[in-house]
């Protein structure tokens, strides 16, 4: 199969869309992770404040259970983020490869065009003056 410039450009466009999807997923995962961390801060405040003036009415076992749940959720989010980063890097490398191939194809087409023009010029010079 002979690859054309249009094919490469379309493949690059599709890969860029895939890259953007991975970036959006990474942003979503970071947002979820930040929310879990913020909740953990609040839970620790509740746990620390249970003996103070603003004593919490939330039992300690519930706070601890929620912290454990958040720990497991955070680990899952980090694992998913690692996989998304890996996929994002793969797509980035694919885009780079396709761009290199497109540049190489463009260079080959320009050389072929220049060679054709050179052949035409030489054939006109060799033909000599026409009467």
C-alpha positions, 0 to 999 in steps of 0.5 A: 500500500502506497501511503499518501500525504492525505492518509498520513494527515488523517492518521495524525489527526486521529492520533491527536484526538486520541491523545486529547482523550487521554489528556482529558482522562488524566485531568479527570483522574487528577480531579478525582484524586484531589477530591479524595485528598480534600475529603481525607483532610476533612476526615483527619480534622474530624478525627483530631477534633473529636476531643475538642470543643467542636466535638464530632458526632461522627464515630471514629470507626466510620471515619477510619473506614472511610479513610481506608476506602479512600486509600483504596480508591486513591490507589486505584486512581493512581494505577489508572493514571499510570496506565493513561500516562503510558497510553498517552506516551504511546500515542505521542510516539505514534504521532511523532513517527507519523510526522517523520514519515509524512516529512519523509514522504514530502521530501521524496515527492519534492525530489521526484518533482525536482527530478522531473523538472530537471529531466524536462529541462535537459530534454529541451536543451538536448533537443536544440533549437526547433525550426 
